């Protein structure tokens, strides 16, 4: 009879003991959590050991993934088909920076305008300047006069990712940033960087070979994004606009006259801009209009395609 009476009490005491034991196990975990880890330690403690990186434009995503491989998750601020020169990040994009361990810049105008707010969104986030060591050239202006109070960054060409030679510098800067926040994978990042540099050098050689037979090395563009590419390969771009402004009727007439004299056979336009003036010009000079993006997701294939298009069009 007594056994029947005390059995529930024993069960209750055992239950209390188990609960107390569970609570005592959690104490050292809480104590460990109070020891704040460094940035480098948190980089390898994320779910699945993935390093969160935010970049401004899609080609940077290509570069980061080439070096970071499966270890990185890359968020792009400027979506496809949007004019990057006047872009304003959405509130949810700034909020998403809470999870980023690094923001990699490329020197475009919106970064300068928004950098204080980007930094404020996550003060622990490492800012990596991929342009370090790169000397930018002035934007090509043609038939347009701009106000004298433009800021310096608006008159310097930001399109450094269209030069394979300059991308090698950017790749090194990206590698340095990844190693800083995730030093445990330094050897893997170094191997990936070496492979990417080899890819860039092979691309550079192939572009040079494609363009070697070209005699008339002038081409026309709506927006002058291809200045570094043209400089690298002894080409000359003739812009229709600068700063997003379409030419007036008088300026368009001057462009038509000049294009005929220089025997322009190709005009590049971009998805973000209206093709209207380029198509009008092409009709007058019997030239081809080619839509080509400077922000293509497959950076290597895009530059190769541009060289092949120029070679096919400009070779006699």
GITAWO-V481433 format. One record per run of one state. SS is the DSSP state (h for helix, s for strand, l for the rest). FROM is the first residue (numbers start at 1). TO is the last residue. If there is no record, write none. Layout:
ss=SS from=FROM to=TO
ss=SS from=FROM to=TO
This chain:
ss=l from=1 to=1
ss=h from=2 to=33
ss=l from=34 to=38
ss=h from=39 to=43
ss=l from=44 to=46
ss=h from=47 to=49
ss=l from=50 to=50
ss=s from=51 to=55
ss=l from=56 to=57
ss=h from=58 to=71
ss=s from=72 to=76
ss=l from=77 to=83
ss=h from=84 to=86
ss=l from=87 to=90
ss=h from=91 to=99
ss=l from=100 to=101
ss=s from=102 to=105
ss=l from=106 to=108
ss=h from=109 to=121
ss=l from=122 to=125
ss=s from=126 to=129
ss=l from=130 to=137
ss=s from=138 to=138
ss=l from=139 to=151
ss=h from=152 to=155
ss=s from=156 to=156
ss=l from=157 to=159
ss=h from=160 to=162
ss=l from=163 to=163
ss=h from=164 to=181
ss=l from=182 to=182
ss=h from=183 to=211
ss=l from=212 to=217
ss=s from=218 to=223
ss=l from=224 to=226
ss=h from=227 to=232
ss=l from=233 to=235
ss=s from=236 to=241
ss=l from=242 to=248
ss=h from=249 to=261
ss=l from=262 to=265
ss=s from=266 to=269
ss=l from=270 to=275
ss=h from=276 to=285
ss=l from=286 to=287
ss=s from=288 to=291
ss=l from=292 to=298
ss=h from=299 to=314
ss=l from=315 to=316
